[in-house]
Amino acid sequence: MRARKNQWVDGGEDRDPEFDPAKFEKMGKAARQRGKVKKRTIECHVCGRSFAVNPAYVHGEFTRCNRCTGR
């Protein structure tokens, strides 16, 4: 069995006839829609040190800081 030259050519399917790549390039990146995270100040129940953490990661009442969890 011998290897052959690849015959496939990318035709660039154009599903939307109104799509203009030049116009798309001019638009640039979309602006960020979300605001900054408002962190909560939590006190470690082991050492008593206060630290800021994203509220999505706070659960339960016995929260530990990174130092006390061994990270």
N, C-alpha and C positions, 0 to 999 in steps of 0.2 A: 504494500500500500504506500502510495506517495502523497506527500502534502501538496495541495494546490493553492494557488493565489486566491485570496478572499475576494469574491465577486460582489459582495453586498455593498450597496451605496445608500447612505442616509438621504432620503428624499425630503426630510423635514416636514412631516404631515402638517398641513395647515387646516385645522378644523374650524377656525374662526376667520372668515374672510375680512373682518373689520380690524383684526389685530395688526398693528404696525410696530415692529421691533424697535424702530428708531424712537418712536414716541415713548415706549416702555423704558428705554435707556435714560431718557431725559427726566423721568419721574423721580428716580433715585429711591432711597430706602424709605419705608413707612416709619412714621413717628411712633415712639413708644406710647402706648395707651394707658398703661398701669402707672400708678404712683409708687413712691418708695414705701417700703415696709416700715410700719411703726412698731419698733421693738418694745417688748415689755421688760421691765426690770424685775428680776426674780432673785430670791435669796436661796442659796444652797442650804438644804436641810442638814448637811453633814458638817461643813466648815463655817457656815454663816456668811460667806462671801456673797456680795450682790453682783449680778452680771446681767447683761442684756441678751435677750433671745427672741427669735421670731415667734409670735403667738401661735402659729400653726404647729410648732413643735412642743408646746407646753401641754402636758396632760398629767392629771393627778396632782396631789399636794406635796409629794416628796420628790421635788426636782433637785438634781445634783449638777454641779458645775463640771466642766471638762476635767479639771484637776482631780476631782474626787471620783470620777468614773474611770480614771486611768488612761485617758487619751493623751 
